[in-house]
Amino acid sequence: MLIVQVHVHVKPEAVAAFQAATAANAAASLREPGIARFDVLQQADDPARFVLLEAYRTDAAPAAHKATAHYALWRDTVAPMMAEPRTSVKFANVFPADNAF
């Protein structure tokens, strides 16, 4: 599995709209066969900062995800909400085993 953490800093006035758009994208993403998890986390001490935790079953799944209509809608909807460009870090899964998902 490939795990991706996407770090997002949104404008304070856009927090509620970002949450709504991102929850809709996450729900649709979970219906993709290549996605095992798609968590949306909000920082406790700075509610304008989020982490998207995406767990992909294959190395090809991120590209398939980015080709979906729901991803394109999310990307275009949240672009003006960003306080700064989002960043990501990729990880290899260690535990639990990939087949546990």
FENCOR-V483674 format. One record per residue. N is the residue number from 0. RES is the residue in one small letter. SS is DSSP state (H for helix, E for strand, L for the rest). Layout:
N | RES | SS
N | RES | SS
This chain:
0 | m | L
1 | l | E
2 | i | E
3 | v | E
4 | q | E
5 | v | E
6 | h | E
7 | v | E
8 | h | E
9 | v | E
10 | k | L
11 | p | H
12 | e | H
13 | a | H
14 | v | H
15 | a | H
16 | a | H
17 | f | H
18 | q | H
19 | a | H
20 | a | H
21 | t | H
22 | a | H
23 | a | H
24 | n | H
25 | a | H
26 | a | H
27 | a | H
28 | s | H
29 | l | L
30 | r | L
31 | e | L
32 | p | L
33 | g | L
34 | i | E
35 | a | E
36 | r | E
37 | f | E
38 | d | E
39 | v | E
40 | l | E
41 | q | E
42 | q | L
43 | a | L
44 | d | L
45 | d | L
46 | p | L
47 | a | L
48 | r | E
49 | f | E
50 | v | E
51 | l | E
52 | l | E
53 | e | E
54 | a | E
55 | y | E
56 | r | L
57 | t | L
58 | d | L
59 | a | L
60 | a | H
61 | p | H
62 | a | H
63 | a | H
64 | h | H
65 | k | H
66 | a | L
67 | t | L
68 | a | H
69 | h | H
70 | y | H
71 | a | H
72 | l | H
73 | w | H
74 | r | H
75 | d | H
76 | t | H
77 | v | H
78 | a | H
79 | p | H
80 | m | H
81 | m | E
82 | a | L
83 | e | L
84 | p | L
85 | r | L
86 | t | E
87 | s | E
88 | v | E
89 | k | E
90 | f | E
91 | a | E
92 | n | L
93 | v | L
94 | f | L
95 | p | L
96 | a | L
97 | d | H
98 | n | H
99 | a | H
100 | f | L
